[in-house]
Amino acid sequence: MLAVRANERSAAAAGINVSRTKLVPFAIAAFIAGIGGSLMAYQQTVVVPTSYVAIAGIGMFAVSYLAGITCVSGGVLAGIMGAGGILFVFLDRGVDLGEYYHVITGVLLVITIIANPEGIISEVHRAINWLRGKVTGRSQDETPPELLSATDALSPPPESAREVGEVLLSSTGIGVHYGGVTAVDNVSFDVRDGEIIGLIGPNGAGKTTFIDAISGFADAAGSVVLDGERLDGRRPHERSRRGLGRTFQGIELYDDRRSART
């Protein structure tokens, strides 16, 4: 999800199903929102428009960002801090802050955006990691064994031995048309084992468009075969999972620090 938020094209090229990754959290969020709305209706016994004013939604958004929107634990903390949450009820009954609770929340939100954009929960995670490092004697920058094993599990299996010169990638009759404009017309070539192919041409010749076509980012005519398997009609993430990787002229890195680290 962090990768899709940072850069959809790069995420797709890395084998991530962008559409499903967007749909799943939307469905989960809608389910949680529906449950929350039902519970509020039973709590208030009467459902009236004044219970759902716009400023209340803005306040909940502020609390969510303040707690931390980059992890699930931040959402849990936001539920504790938000209106009707444990912290809110405790302060309302014990200290009687009244409307000042929203003022304090707004001030903390401004400070959080400036000093710690990842929210309060990120400091909690850092403290837990520091404490875990002290207990286990492992540095925070050291990769935990469970992550190493997960990385090994995700590593592709060793490739079978091939003869030098065997065709690995074959593109036949690749063509890309945008209305009446022909960007790429009937391009065919093979990439063999141990061989590097250079695609050379002036700006606007269609080099990037051709790469988009064989990697699934552009609708194209023709056929693409990778290691004997036809990839015609497959989306970018499906082609990536079958071994057809690509990079981008604009690098297309993940801007988010947490997603880059992940």
C-alpha positions in Angstrom: 0.0 0.0 0.0 2.9 2.4 0.8 4.4 1.6 -2.6 1.2 2.3 -4.5 0.7 5.5 -2.6 4.2 6.7 -3.4 4.3 5.6 -7.1 1.8 3.5 -8.9 3.8 2.8 -12.0 6.9 1.8 -10.1 4.7 -0.4 -7.8 3.2 -2.1 -10.9 6.6 -2.7 -12.4 7.6 -4.4 -9.1 4.8 -6.9 -9.4 2.2 -5.2 -7.2 -1.5 -5.3 -8.3 -2.3 -1.6 -8.1 -6.1 -2.0 -8.6 -6.5 -4.7 -6.0 -4.3 -2.8 -3.5 -6.5 0.2 -3.9 -9.8 -1.7 -3.7 -8.9 -3.8 -0.6 -8.2 -0.9 1.8 -11.2 1.0 0.4 -13.5 -2.0 1.2 -11.9 -2.5 4.7 -12.3 1.2 5.4 -15.9 1.2 4.2 -16.7 -1.8 6.4 -15.1 -0.2 9.5 -17.0 3.1 8.8 -20.3 1.2 8.5 -19.7 -0.6 11.8 -18.8 2.7 13.4 -21.9 4.5 12.1 -24.1 1.7 13.4 -22.6 1.8 16.8 -23.0 5.6 17.0 -26.6 5.3 16.0 -27.2 2.8 18.9 -25.2 5.0 21.3 -27.1 8.2 20.5 -30.5 6.4 20.0 -31.6 9.2 17.7 -29.9 9.9 14.4 -30.1 13.6 13.5 -28.0 15.7 11.1 -26.5 17.7 14.0 -24.6 14.6 15.2 -22.6 14.5 11.9 -21.4 18.1 11.4 -18.5 18.8 9.2 -16.2 20.1 11.9 -16.5 16.8 13.7 -15.1 15.0 10.6 -12.3 17.5 10.4 -11.5 16.9 14.1 -11.4 13.2 13.6 -9.1 13.6 10.6 -6.8 15.8 12.7 -6.7 13.2 15.5 -6.0 10.4 13.0 -3.0 12.3 11.5 -1.8 13.3 14.9 -1.8 9.6 16.0 -0.1 8.4 12.8 -1.5 7.3 9.5 1.4 5.1 8.3 0.5 2.1 10.4 -2.4 0.2 11.9 -1.3 1.0 15.4 -1.7 4.7 14.6 -5.3 4.0 13.8 -5.8 2.3 17.1 -4.2 5.2 18.9 -6.5 7.6 17.0 -9.5 5.7 18.3 -8.3 6.1 21.8 -7.6 9.8 21.4 -10.7 10.7 19.3 -14.0 12.0 20.5 -15.7 9.2 22.5 -12.4 7.4 22.9 -10.9 6.3 26.3 -8.5 9.3 26.5 -11.3 11.8 25.5 -13.7 10.4 28.1 -11.0 10.4 30.8 -10.0 14.0 30.2 -13.6 15.1 29.8 -14.8 13.6 33.1 -11.6 13.9 35.1 -10.2 17.3 34.0 -13.2 18.8 32.3 -11.3 20.4 29.3 -14.5 21.0 27.4 -13.9 22.8 24.1 -10.2 23.2 25.0 -9.6 19.5 24.0 -10.1 20.5 20.3 -7.8 23.5 20.8 -5.1 21.3 22.3 -5.5 18.7 19.5 -5.1 21.5 16.9 -1.9 22.8 18.5 -0.5 19.3 18.8 -1.4 18.6 15.1 0.6 21.6 14.0 3.6 20.6 16.1 3.4 17.0 14.8 3.3 18.1 11.1 6.4 20.2 11.7 8.4 17.9 14.0 7.2 14.4 13.2 5.1 13.9 10.1 4.7 10.2 10.8 2.7 10.9 13.9 3.0 10.2 17.6 2.9 6.4 17.1 6.2 6.5 15.3 8.0 7.7 18.4 6.4 4.8 20.3 7.7 2.3 17.7 11.2 3.9 17.9 11.1 3.5 21.7 10.0 -0.1 21.4 12.7 -0.9 18.9 15.3 0.8 21.1 14.1 -1.2 24.1 14.1 -4.4 22.1 17.6 -3.7 20.9 18.8 -3.2 24.4 17.2 -6.5 25.5 18.4 -8.6 22.6 21.6 -6.7 22.0 20.9 -6.1 18.4 21.3 -2.8 16.6 18.2 -1.0 15.3 19.8 -1.0 11.8 20.3 -4.7 11.9 17.8 -6.7 9.9 15.8 -9.0 12.2 16.1 -12.8 11.4 12.4 -13.1 10.5 12.8 -10.4 7.8 15.9 -12.2 6.4 14.0 -15.4 6.2 11.0 -13.7 4.6 13.4 -12.1 2.0 14.9 -15.4 1.2 11.4 -16.9 0.8 10.5 -14.2 -1.7 13.8 -14.6 -3.7 13.2 -16.1 -7.1 14.3 -19.7 -7.5 17.6 -20.3 -9.3 17.2 -20.2 -13.0 17.7 -23.4 -15.0 20.9 -23.7 -17.1 20.4 -22.3 -20.6 22.6 -22.4 -23.6 24.2 -19.1 -24.6 22.2 -17.6 -27.5 18.9 -19.1 -26.5 16.0 -16.7 -27.1 14.7 -15.3 -23.8 12.5 -12.4 -24.9 10.8 -12.2 -28.2 8.7 -9.3 -29.5 6.9 -9.6 -32.8 5.1 -6.8 -34.7 4.8 -4.4 -31.7 2.7 -1.4 -32.7 1.2 1.4 -30.6 -1.3 3.9 -32.0 -2.9 6.9 -30.3 -5.9 7.7 -32.5 -4.4 8.6 -35.9 -0.9 8.9 -34.5 1.4 6.0 -34.9 4.0 6.0 -32.1 5.5 2.5 -32.7 5.0 0.5 -35.9 5.8 -3.2 -36.4 8.9 -3.5 -34.2 10.3 -7.0 -33.8 13.4 -8.4 -32.3 14.7 -11.2 -30.0 16.8 -10.9 -26.8 19.1 -13.9 -26.4 20.8 -15.3 -23.3 24.0 -13.4 -22.7 23.1 -10.6 -25.0 22.5 -6.9 -24.4 20.2 -5.0 -26.9 20.4 -1.3 -27.2 17.4 0.7 -28.5 18.7 3.9 -30.0 16.9 6.9 -31.6 16.2 10.6 -31.3 13.7 12.1 -28.9 10.1 11.2 -29.9 11.2 8.1 -31.8 9.1 5.9 -29.6 11.7 4.2 -27.5 9.9 4.6 -24.2 6.6 3.8 -25.8 8.0 0.6 -27.0 9.3 -0.3 -23.5 5.8 0.6 -22.1 4.2 -1.7 -24.8 6.3 -4.8 -24.0 6.0 -4.3 -20.3 2.2 -3.8 -20.3 2.0 -0.1 -19.6 0.6 0.7 -23.1 -2.0 -1.0 -25.2 -0.2 -2.5 -28.2 -0.6 -4.8 -31.2 1.8 -7.7 -31.7 3.1 -10.4 -29.4 5.5 -10.6 -26.5 6.9 -14.0 -25.5 9.2 -14.4 -22.4 11.0 -17.7 -21.9 8.4 -19.5 -24.0 5.3 -17.9 -22.3 3.1 -15.5 -24.1 2.5 -12.3 -22.2 -0.1 -10.8 -24.5 -2.9 -9.1 -22.7 -1.3 -9.4 -19.2 -1.1 -6.3 -17.0 2.3 -4.9 -15.9 2.4 -6.5 -12.4 1.6 -9.9 -14.0 4.4 -9.6 -16.5 6.8 -8.5 -13.7 5.9 -11.6 -11.6 6.8 -13.7 -14.6 10.2 -12.2 -14.8 9.9 -9.2 -17.2 11.3 -6.3 -15.2 11.8 -2.8 -16.2 13.2 0.5 -15.0 12.1 4.1 -15.8 13.8 7.0 -17.4 12.6 9.2 -14.6 13.9 6.7 -12.0 10.3 6.5 -10.4 11.5 5.9 -6.9 9.3 5.8 -3.9 9.3 9.2 -2.3 8.0 8.0 1.0 10.9 7.2 3.3 9.0 4.4 5.1 7.9 2.7 1.8 11.4 3.0 0.4 12.7 1.3 3.5 10.1 -1.4 3.2 
